[in-house]
Amino acid sequence: MLMFRDFVPKQVRNAGMFGGGEFETFESAVAAAGEWLKAERIRPMQLETVVLPDIWQFIRVWYDDGRDVEGHPFR
């Protein structure tokens, strides 16, 4: 079955009255994705950088979870 998981930089400080919140770096999200792929032995189908206007960017990993092998359209 086609699945995805997002890796978003974590917020380290909440937004205040006079400023926005503070977030980890984009590289920390990339590192988290790499650690998850290695730990779970996931073979990704696609990696994307998703950029949303005026918010943030994050990593999206598309993968096949191995279920429904018989009816899988790509096999």
Secondary structure by P-SEA (a helix, b strand, c coil): ccbbbbbcccccccccccbbbbbccaaaaaaaaaaaaaaacccccccccccccccbbbbbbbbbccccccccccc
